[in-house]
Amino acid sequence: MKKINLFPIELYITSIAIDNNLFIKNLYKIKDTSLGVNKSNKGGWQSEDLLYNKDFQFLKETILKIASETFNTNINLFNMWGNISSKYHYNAIHHHGKQPNIWSGVYYLQTFKNSGPITIHSPWDTDLHKHFNFTPGTLIFFPSSLPHSVDANMENQDRISIAFNFKIA
């Protein structure tokens, strides 16, 4: 796990070597039968909570294991959802709450060169931000209070990710 100090807030990044194809297929199956929810996504599709969906249990357990090892404590993952962003779709700037010990994360299932980076914004200075382009298999953790956005996908293929929130015990 690589640790990056950002504004001086910690951001954790690692890669997971698992096959994403089944997760992608299962997300598209859910999308075919669900309108999803509209939160920060602009034009994209966001699933309802996948935390108890059996098709995503292996990914949930993998995220829990890595988070527990990273923070050296018990982790309570309390929600998880899928994001599918087609061409020109993006996520507006937002945060996931300001509660103490709550962290957010993203696992990238499918990205391409111009899929659009995630941008982490400084909570203190709107002019300070950092863009990150990630490849499939990348897992990131950041404090839920950090404002973040995802630029428009400029590819003809979908950008697909799983996002989640967890509490550090």
Disulfide bonds with the S-S distance in Angstrom:
none
